[in-house]
């Protein structure tokens, strides 16, 4: 199936996605460090759902990305 895109177009799209992935990883790292700095007494308070931790959130993100083909 020809999409009409050149190899350079596809390369540019991949480069843009990699930039987005790097930015997402940076944001996840920032959130992880912010989470680690929270007072432990605040960690049990979560009105959005079950409590989580950075390691579990990162692992869930990695697991979700494995299926990307």
MMTF fields as JSON, N, C-alpha, C and O atoms, coordinates in Angstrom:
{
  "mmtfVersion": "1.0.0",
  "mmtfProducer": "UNKNOWN",
  "numBonds": 275,
  "numAtoms": 276,
  "numGroups": 69,
  "numChains": 1,
  "numModels": 1,
  "chainsPerModel": [1],
  "groupsPerChain": [69],
  "chainIdList": ["A"],
  "bondAtomList": [4, 2, 8, 6, 12, 10, 16, 14, 20, 18, 24, 22, 28, 26, 32, 30, 36, 34, 40, 38, 44, 42, 48, 46, 52, 50, 56, 54, 60, 58, 64, 62, 68, 66, 72, 70, 76, 74, 80, 78, 84, 82, 88, 86, 92, 90, 96, 94, 100, 98, 104, 102, 108, 106, 112, 110, 116, 114, 120, 118, 124, 122, 128, 126, 132, 130, 136, 134, 140, 138, 144, 142, 148, 146, 152, 150, 156, 154, 160, 158, 164, 162, 168, 166, 172, 170, 176, 174, 180, 178, 184, 182, 188, 186, 192, 190, 196, 194, 200, 198, 204, 202, 208, 206, 212, 210, 216, 214, 220, 218, 224, 222, 228, 226, 232, 230, 236, 234, 240, 238, 244, 242, 248, 246, 252, 250, 256, 254, 260, 258, 264, 262, 268, 266, 272, 270],
  "bondOrderList": [1, 1, 1, 1, 1, 1, 1, 1, 1, 1, 1, 1, 1, 1, 1, 1, 1, 1, 1, 1, 1, 1, 1, 1, 1, 1, 1, 1, 1, 1, 1, 1, 1, 1, 1, 1, 1, 1, 1, 1, 1, 1, 1, 1, 1, 1, 1, 1, 1, 1, 1, 1, 1, 1, 1, 1, 1, 1, 1, 1, 1, 1, 1, 1, 1, 1, 1, 1],
  "groupList": [{"groupName": "UNK", "atomNameList": ["N", "CA", "C", "O"], "elementList": ["N", "C", "C", "O"], "formalChargeList": [0, 0, 0, 0], "bondAtomList": [1, 0, 2, 1, 3, 2], "bondOrderList": [1, 1, 2], "singleLetterCode": "X", "chemCompType": "L-PEPTIDE LINKING"}],
  "groupTypeList": [0, 0, 0, 0, 0, 0, 0, 0, 0, 0, 0, 0, 0, 0, 0, 0, 0, 0, 0, 0, 0, 0, 0, 0, 0, 0, 0, 0, 0, 0, 0, 0, 0, 0, 0, 0, 0, 0, 0, 0, 0, 0, 0, 0, 0, 0, 0, 0, 0, 0, 0, 0, 0, 0, 0, 0, 0, 0, 0, 0, 0, 0, 0, 0, 0, 0, 0, 0, 0],
  "groupIdList": [1, 2, 3, 4, 5, 6, 7, 8, 9, 10, 11, 12, 13, 14, 15, 16, 17, 18, 19, 20, 21, 22, 23, 24, 25, 26, 27, 28, 29, 30, 31, 32, 33, 34, 35, 36, 37, 38, 39, 40, 41, 42, 43, 44, 45, 46, 47, 48, 49, 50, 51, 52, 53, 54, 55, 56, 57, 58, 59, 60, 61, 62, 63, 64, 65, 66, 67, 68, 69],
  "secStructList": [7, 7, 7, 1, 7, 7, 2, 2, 2, 2, 2, 2, 2, 2, 2, 2, 2, 2, 2, 2, 2, 2, 2, 2, 2, 2, 2, 2, 2, 2, 2, 2, 2, 2, 2, 2, 2, 1, 7, 2, 2, 2, 2, 6, 7, 7, 1, 1, 1, 1, 7, 7, 7, 2, 2, 2, 2, 2, 2, 2, 2, 2, 2, 2, 2, 2, 6, 7, 7],
  "xCoordList": [0.843, 0.0, 0.894, 1.689, 0.759, 1.562, 0.816, -0.283, 1.426, 0.792, 1.189, 0.664, 2.107, 2.567, 3.671, 4.158, 4.061, 5.121, 6.475, 6.636, 7.419, 8.784, 9.498, 9.043, 10.613, 11.398, 11.787, 11.829, 12.066, 12.411, 11.226, 11.403, 10.004, 8.802, 8.648, 8.379, 8.824, 8.698, 9.765, 9.491, 10.979, 12.06, 11.728, 11.98, 11.172, 10.803, 9.728, 9.757, 8.781, 7.723, 8.304, 7.925, 9.236, 9.875, 10.683, 10.629, 11.425, 12.224, 11.315, 11.644, 10.177, 9.241, 8.7, 8.58, 8.376, 7.882, 8.954, 8.658, 10.197, 11.282, 11.467, 11.722, 11.343, 11.422, 10.302, 10.523, 9.101, 7.969, 8.207, 7.891, 8.765, 9.057, 10.087, 9.943, 11.123, 12.133, 11.502, 11.801, 10.638, 9.97, 9.084, 9.021, 8.398, 7.531, 8.359, 7.984, 9.468, 10.349, 10.87, 10.947, 11.227, 11.691, 10.6, 10.856, 9.369, 8.251, 7.98, 7.713, 8.049, 7.847, 8.928, 8.645, 10.148, 11.236, 10.999, 11.197, 10.576, 10.283, 9.174, 9.272, 8.126, 7.011, 7.49, 7.11, 8.329, 8.868, 9.602, 9.406, 10.447, 11.209, 10.306, 10.53, 9.304, 8.344, 7.602, 7.386, 7.219, 6.5, 7.364, 6.882, 8.646, 9.557, 9.728, 10.022, 9.545, 9.708, 8.454, 8.505, 7.343, 6.11, 6.243, 6.929, 5.591, 5.516, 4.726, 3.658, 5.25, 4.604, 3.16, 2.336, 2.846, 1.478, 0.5, -0.701, 1.003, 0.141, -0.058, -0.984, 0.787, 0.726, -0.532, -0.983, -1.09, -2.28, -3.544, -4.6, -3.451, -4.611, -4.64, -3.792, -5.64, -5.744, -7.218, -7.881, -7.711, -9.124, -9.377, -10.525, -8.308, -8.457, -8.538, -8.863, -8.255, -8.287, -7.337, -6.933, -6.989, -6.099, -4.716, -4.258, -4.073, -2.723, -1.782, -1.977, -0.773, 0.221, 1.588, 1.707, 2.6, 3.945, 4.64, 4.193, 5.713, 6.368, 6.831, 6.692, 7.377, 7.871, 6.74, 6.907, 5.592, 4.448, 3.945, 3.591, 3.914, 3.454, 4.396, 3.944, 5.709, 6.672, 6.584, 6.661, 6.425, 6.322, 5.065, 5.099, 3.963, 2.732, 2.908, 2.406, 3.617, 3.873, 4.749, 4.478, 5.792, 6.669, 5.904, 6.059, 5.081, 4.303, 3.354, 3.157, 2.771, 1.856, 2.598, 2.05, 3.845, 4.62, 5.138, 5.457, 5.23, 5.723, 4.848, 5.339, 3.554, 2.624, 2.572, 1.868, 3.307, 3.308, 4.131, 5.29, 3.515, 4.261, 4.294, 4.881],
  "yCoordList": [-1.171, 0.0, 1.242, 1.445, 2.043, 3.253, 4.43, 4.774, 5.048, 6.195, 7.506, 8.561, 7.452, 8.669, 9.375, 10.423, 8.81, 9.425, 8.939, 7.784, 9.825, 9.462, 8.875, 9.032, 8.204, 7.72, 8.857, 8.664, 10.024, 11.17, 11.575, 11.937, 11.515, 11.827, 10.847, 11.237, 9.566, 8.543, 8.725, 8.581, 9.041, 9.284, 10.467, 10.421, 11.51, 12.687, 12.332, 12.813, 11.493, 11.074, 10.254, 10.434, 9.34, 8.528, 9.423, 9.25, 10.372, 11.281, 12.075, 12.265, 12.536, 13.288, 12.41, 12.863, 11.166, 10.244, 9.965, 9.9, 9.8, 9.575, 10.78, 10.623, 11.988, 13.196, 13.214, 13.569, 12.831, 12.788, 11.742, 11.965, 10.601, 9.543, 10.02, 9.772, 10.701, 11.241, 12.238, 12.228, 13.09, 14.081, 13.386, 13.801, 12.328, 11.575, 10.904, 10.921, 10.322, 9.689, 10.711, 10.429, 11.897, 12.967, 13.366, 13.561, 13.489, 13.86, 12.775, 13.078, 11.509, 10.413, 10.43, 10.187, 10.714, 10.797, 11.944, 11.791, 13.092, 14.234, 13.893, 14.212, 13.247, 12.86, 11.875, 11.969, 10.929, 9.953, 10.662, 10.344, 11.625, 12.324, 13.191, 13.301, 13.793, 14.566, 13.644, 13.983, 12.484, 11.514, 11.064, 10.933, 10.828, 10.387, 11.441, 11.107, 12.708, 13.785, 14.017, 14.771, 13.394, 13.59, 13.036, 12.039, 13.682, 13.204, 11.889, 11.803, 10.884, 9.567, 9.621, 8.82, 10.549, 10.628, 11.05, 10.807, 11.675, 12.106, 11.011, 11.095, 9.992, 8.971, 8.114, 7.602, 7.952, 7.123, 7.863, 7.247, 9.169, 9.973, 10.111, 10.772, 9.472, 9.505, 9.466, 8.44, 10.571, 10.647, 10.177, 10.106, 9.855, 9.473, 7.965, 7.508, 7.202, 5.748, 5.096, 5.702, 3.862, 3.117, 3.767, 4.355, 3.646, 4.189, 3.48, 2.306, 4.184, 3.61, 4.134, 4.945, 3.677, 4.181, 4.351, 3.791, 5.107, 5.384, 4.13, 4.034, 3.174, 1.959, 1.228, 0.777, 1.111, 0.446, 1.228, 0.637, 2.547, 3.379, 3.259, 3.161, 3.268, 3.125, 1.741, 1.614, 0.716, -0.649, -0.796, -1.433, -0.226, -0.291, 0.422, -0.038, 1.54, 2.273, 1.451, 1.363, 0.855, 0.009, -1.166, -1.491, -1.796, -2.938, -2.532, -3.282, -1.351, -0.873, -0.6, -0.81, -0.131, 0.18, -1.054, -0.987, -2.185, -3.413, -3.851, -4.416, -3.591, -4.033, -3.119, -3.413, -2.024, -1.112, -1.745, -2.109, -1.87, -2.453, -1.535, -1.87],
  "zCoordList": [0.0, 0.0, 0.0, 0.918, -1.008, -1.143, -0.542, -0.98, 0.47, 1.129, 0.477, 0.835, -0.473, -1.115, -0.346, -0.77, 0.767, 1.561, 1.067, 0.674, 1.097, 0.718, 1.933, 3.066, 1.69, 2.83, 3.782, 4.997, 3.236, 4.092, 4.961, 6.124, 4.392, 5.177, 6.334, 7.471, 6.017, 7.059, 8.129, 9.321, 7.7, 8.651, 9.552, 10.756, 8.983, 9.777, 10.794, 11.927, 10.391, 11.328, 12.467, 13.625, 12.136, 13.176, 14.111, 15.329, 13.559, 14.389, 15.328, 16.499, 14.819, 15.66, 16.781, 17.92, 16.472, 17.501, 18.547, 19.74, 18.105, 19.062, 19.963, 21.157, 19.412, 20.238, 21.271, 22.429, 20.847, 21.776, 22.857, 24.026, 22.465, 23.436, 24.458, 25.655, 23.981, 24.907, 25.87, 27.064, 25.356, 26.217, 27.239, 28.396, 26.815, 27.728, 28.813, 29.986, 28.43, 29.417, 30.416, 31.611, 29.932, 30.817, 31.793, 32.981, 31.278, 32.14, 33.178, 34.341, 32.76, 33.713, 34.792, 35.965, 34.394, 35.367, 36.341, 37.547, 35.821, 36.683, 37.679, 38.864, 37.186, 38.059, 39.119, 40.285, 38.701, 39.648, 40.787, 41.96, 40.424, 41.461, 42.341, 43.547, 41.747, 42.545, 43.504, 44.668, 43.007, 43.825, 44.998, 46.123, 44.724, 45.783, 46.871, 48.019, 46.518, 47.493, 48.335, 49.307, 47.991, 48.754, 50.159, 50.385, 51.085, 52.459, 52.46, 51.855, 53.131, 53.139, 53.609, 53.169, 54.49, 54.998, 53.896, 54.01, 52.838, 51.734, 50.691, 49.885, 50.69, 49.652, 49.724, 48.699, 50.879, 51.02, 50.592, 50.448, 50.389, 50.017, 48.506, 47.906, 47.901, 46.444, 46.072, 46.221, 45.598, 45.236, 43.814, 43.377, 43.089, 41.688, 41.487, 40.391, 42.504, 42.357, 43.34, 44.333, 43.054, 43.928, 43.963, 42.983, 45.11, 45.259, 44.292, 43.977, 43.828, 42.915, 43.315, 44.233, 42.637, 42.879, 41.537, 40.536, 41.499, 40.22, 39.485, 38.266, 40.223, 39.56, 38.846, 37.713, 39.505, 38.878, 37.667, 36.647, 37.778, 36.662, 35.47, 34.329, 35.727, 34.645, 34.01, 32.788, 34.824, 34.297, 33.462, 32.408, 33.903, 33.122, 31.786, 30.761, 31.801, 30.559, 29.619, 28.421, 30.168, 29.336, 28.742, 27.565, 29.564, 29.092, 27.969, 27.013, 28.086, 27.057, 25.751, 24.669, 25.85, 24.651, 23.937, 22.75, 24.637, 24.025, 22.862, 21.885, 22.968, 21.939, 20.718, 19.752, 20.756, 19.616, 18.499, 18.696, 17.323, 16.205, 15.028, 14.0]
}
